Amino acid sequence: MQRRSLIESLAEEERAFVEAGKPRSTRKTVPPVKQQIASEEQPVQKKPAPKRSPQTTAVPPALVSQTYRLPADLVRELTKAAVFRKLDRTVPWSQQDIVAEAIRDWLEKHASKQASL
């Protein structure tokens, strides 16, 4: 059995339909005479892009997927809160960010007490 590409397996009518949907180039070709004139002009010097210091570029923390089972009423309240916060454009508005902030606050209050024991 010989492999064929998808376009090869189409009938002529189907192939014409597929190729008719390809975008056409809107680029106009420049005649060779104008290209020579443009190349004779002095090249435009580009300014180098400013270097970013590592301190200004914030690297987002790595996200790890976890699954937890929560009571249905808690999930319903979380969804409502996330929707209302999104409409009001109050950060954090995603469920993920709300839960992360809540867990972080809980760990700061309760996990720090266990570490001191």
C-alpha positions as MATLAB code, in Angstrom:
seq = 'MQRRSLIESLAEEERAFVEAGKPRSTRKTVPPVKQQIASEEQPVQKKPAPKRSPQTTAVPPALVSQTYRLPADLVRELTKAAVFRKLDRTVPWSQQDIVAEAIRDWLEKHASKQASL';
ca = [
       0.000    0.000    0.000;
       1.446    3.321   -1.047;
       0.956    6.458    1.044;
      -0.542    9.529   -0.550;
      -0.928   13.029    0.763;
      -4.386   14.335    1.496;
      -4.414   16.656   -1.523;
      -3.427   13.762   -3.812;
      -6.372   11.685   -2.643;
      -8.947   14.349   -3.535;
     -10.864   14.366   -6.812;
     -10.269   17.243   -9.243;
     -13.468   19.028   -8.216;
     -12.613   18.739   -4.514;
      -9.031   19.865   -5.121;
     -10.257   22.945   -7.026;
     -12.554   23.794   -4.120;
      -9.728   23.481   -1.561;
      -7.264   25.503   -3.623;
      -9.862   28.221   -4.285;
      -9.896   28.990   -0.555;
      -6.154   29.701   -0.371;
      -5.345   33.347    0.325;
      -3.849   35.228   -2.568;
      -0.768   37.343   -2.091;
      -1.493   41.069   -2.011;
       2.182   41.838   -2.364;
       3.113   43.677   -5.521;
       6.409   42.847   -7.133;
       8.806   45.717   -7.644;
      10.322   45.981  -11.103;
      14.062   45.206  -11.181;
      14.936   48.819  -12.068;
      13.422   50.151   -8.832;
      15.185   47.456   -6.843;
      18.544   48.651   -8.190;
      17.775   52.255   -7.243;
      16.747   51.212   -3.767;
      19.926   49.168   -3.316;
      22.114   52.123   -4.412;
      20.739   54.328   -1.648;
      22.480   54.264    1.682;
      21.143   51.559    3.967;
      19.049   52.756    6.855;
      20.719   51.974   10.149;
      18.401   50.370   12.640;
      18.655   51.274   16.278;
      19.475   48.278   18.436;
      16.653   47.162   20.676;
      17.176   48.211   24.290;
      18.404   45.383   26.458;
      16.072   44.369   29.218;
      17.520   43.843   32.595;
      16.595   40.583   34.294;
      15.056   42.537   37.181;
      12.392   44.189   34.993;
      11.266   40.943   33.385;
       9.026   39.102   35.812;
       8.980   35.356   35.373;
       5.614   33.891   36.289;
       5.732   31.017   38.752;
       5.490   27.521   37.337;
       1.958   26.168   37.537;
       1.404   22.550   38.532;
      -1.849   20.771   37.838;
      -3.649   19.410   40.911;
      -7.121   17.948   41.352;
      -9.238   18.348   44.478;
     -12.791   17.365   45.265;
     -14.759   20.192   46.833;
     -18.321   20.456   48.119;
     -20.765   21.525   45.407;
     -21.903   24.634   47.306;
     -18.282   25.815   47.661;
     -17.699   25.387   43.919;
     -20.918   27.280   43.177;
     -19.851   30.178   45.438;
     -16.369   30.227   43.895;
     -17.862   30.392   40.395;
     -20.159   33.267   41.389;
     -17.327   35.171   43.023;
     -15.110   34.707   39.982;
     -17.834   35.924   37.603;
     -18.661   39.006   39.677;
     -14.984   39.875   40.136;
     -14.407   39.497   36.387;
     -17.353   41.819   35.606;
     -16.020   44.377   38.104;
     -12.456   43.818   36.797;
     -11.248   43.146   40.300;
      -8.031   41.147   40.552;
      -7.913   38.198   41.140;
     -10.893   37.168   39.055;
     -10.007   33.706   37.793;
     -11.005   30.744   39.934;
      -7.428   29.509   39.816;
      -6.011   32.778   41.170;
      -8.720   33.095   43.843;
      -8.046   29.569   45.106;
      -4.261   30.093   45.004;
      -4.570   33.290   47.062;
      -6.901   31.623   49.575;
      -4.576   28.647   50.034;
      -1.547   30.936   50.353;
      -3.301   32.955   53.088;
      -4.352   29.780   54.916;
      -0.826   28.355   54.759;
       0.682   31.583   56.106;
      -1.686   31.508   59.088;
      -1.699   27.801   59.897;
       1.384   26.146   58.403;
       3.765   28.655   60.024;
       2.462   27.637   63.463;
       3.256   23.974   62.801;
       6.767   24.781   61.591;
       7.590   26.510   64.889;
       6.620   23.433   66.966;
];
